[in-house]
């Protein structure tokens, strides 16, 4: 079995209690980008990314879940409900796909040596320690399939989930396909970035891609460190509208510039990644993203 989903992050603390934070996983202020790579044959392998977030409580069989939303395009222009998720007081997380029964996804209350049934696979907790991420000390668990003791396992981080991807716990490379968590955001701030990758989105198979380059938009420089210029190319008749959204899809600004460029000022935004949509003549549009340091 190959080493999977086991990346060393920032500072590891073997025995520590002071300052430790117990965090819930299921919350609607979080966003995950998750990568799937095809297996078999020599590289390069196909790559597909999806974004996952939770929203809006719903009741199923007298249990309260949050809806699980998925987007497969880089600019998250469209989300669809793919399932439901809940977390109980014992720190167990359950996921149910549409029209399916719920299944255990995580057990953050398990101890070293405990067995956890994820789908049809029995996982054993091999190690528990604590890790410093974004100024918080979080519990980290290493799990591996029963019978594979001693092999590098899959890492679960309390409040973040599996480093194989939020919905990919218990995913091991027996078939050659590979799952990775690329990025994790909380309150629109980037909390975790996979050190093996440079970006939060890859798509080499064309799945879920949306054509958005209807006309050119440049942001110079990008990221926005102090101030940057957003320049819209092409002809227009004072009919441009610029909308700016957080990664959770919350619109924070609507601008009618009346000209082909605007200034983006660092002081107007909290650090993070933002999505813009520029509409011309009320119909044509293009989307993109910019980063504020």
C-alpha positions, -999 to +999 in steps of 0.1 A: +000+000+000+014+034-010+018+063+013-014+084+010-029+115+025-001+118+051+016+152+048+035+168+076+019+202+084+036+231+102+045+220+138+037+186+153+032+183+191+033+148+205+020+155+240+002+188+246-029+199+263-025+236+268-042+256+242-058+226+225-090+234+206-118+210+201-135+219+168-166+206+151-162+195+114-198+202+102-203+240+098-215+262+070-185+286+072-161+261+056-151+252+021-129+223+008-113+218-026-107+181-033-086+165-060-091+131-077-064+117-100-069+087-123-047+057-118-031+032-141-004+039-167+025+063-165+019+100-156+006+125-164-027+113-149-061+129-153-071+154-126-105+166-115-113+190-086-146+196-068-155+222-042-176+210-012-194+232+013-223+227+038-254+249+042-290+250+054-303+226+081-327+199+070-345+171+089-344+135+076-358+107+098-359+130+128-322+138+125-309+173+116-284+174+088-267+201+067-270+200+030-238+190+012-232+212-019-208+204-048-193+226-075-171+213-103-160+245-119-132+267-108-153+298-102-181+280-084-208+295-105-231+265-099-236+243-068-258+212-065-270+192-035-253+158-035-261+146+000-265+154+037-241+154+067-244+156+105-221+155+135-232+141+169-221+149+205-196+119+204-177+136+175-189+111+150-197+124+115-223+108+093-229+113+056-257+102+034-259+105-003-293+114-019-318+086-014-293+065+005-289+055+042-263+073+063-228+060+068-201+068+092-176+092+077-154+101+108-151+092+144-130+119+161-137+104+195-119+072+188-087+063+207-055+045+196-062+009+189-099+014+182-115+001+151-137+023+129-160+009+102-161+033+072-183+018+045-171-018+041-136-011+053-124-014+089-099+012+099-076+011+129-065+042+148-027+039+148-016+073+162-031+104+178-011+136+182-017+174+179-007+199+152-005+237+150-026+251+121-035+288+119-026+294+155-048+266+168-037+232+182-058+206+165-062+168+171-047+147+143-054+110+139-037+085+117-058+056+105-050+026+083-069-005+070-071-034+094-042-058+086-019-030+073-003-019+106+030-001+103+022+014+069+018+052+066-019+059+071-045+084+062-046+116+083-077+131+098-075+165+114-102+177+138-122+205+123-108+199+088-113+163+079-093+138+059-062+149+039-077+127+012-106+151+009-136+159+031-158+131+017-130+106+010-122+092+044-111+056+042-098+061+006-067+041-001-047+036-033-056-001-039-069+008-074-043+033-083-066+063-082-056+091-058-075+115-036-061+147-020-074+176-001-060+207-020-072+236+001-094+243+031-110+276+039-128+288+070-147+321+070-133+327+035-097+326+049-072+300+035-064+277+065-047+248+048-029+244+014-015+211+003+023+216+000+024+191-029+004+214-052+005+251-062-032+258-067-066+249-053-081+237-086-070+214-114-090+199-142-073+181-171-104+160-181-128+189-189-154+176-164-176+204-151-157+231-169-177+262-178-166+286-206-162+320-189-137+338-211-163+357-231-141+388-231-108+397-215-103+409-180-068+416-165-059+423-129-024+438-125-008+428-102-026+397-089-024+391-059-035+425-046-008+436-022-015+473-021-036+483-050-042+467-084-060+476-117-088+455-131-089+463-168-118+451-190-110+447-227-133+453-257-159+479-266-187+489-242-212+517-238-211+525-200-230+493-195-205+473-174-214+457-140-188+442-118-199+418-090-174+405-064-181+374-043-164+355-015-155+318-020-188+310-003-207+328-030-217+358-009-218+390-030-199+418-012-197+444-039-216+456-070-198+482-091-210+501-122-176+516-133-187+536-163-152+530-177-129+501-187-109+499-155-112+501-117-088+501-088-088+472-063-074+483-030-061+459-004-076+478+025-111+472+011-109+434+016-098+409+042-070+386+030-083+357+009-095+346-026-124+364-043-145+357-074-155+384-098-182+384-125-181+412-151-214+416-171-215+436-203-246+447-221-267+428-195-259+395-211-223+387-219-202+379-189-168+366-178-156+354-144-123+351-127-106+353-094-081+375-075-062+371-043-058+398-016-027+394+006 
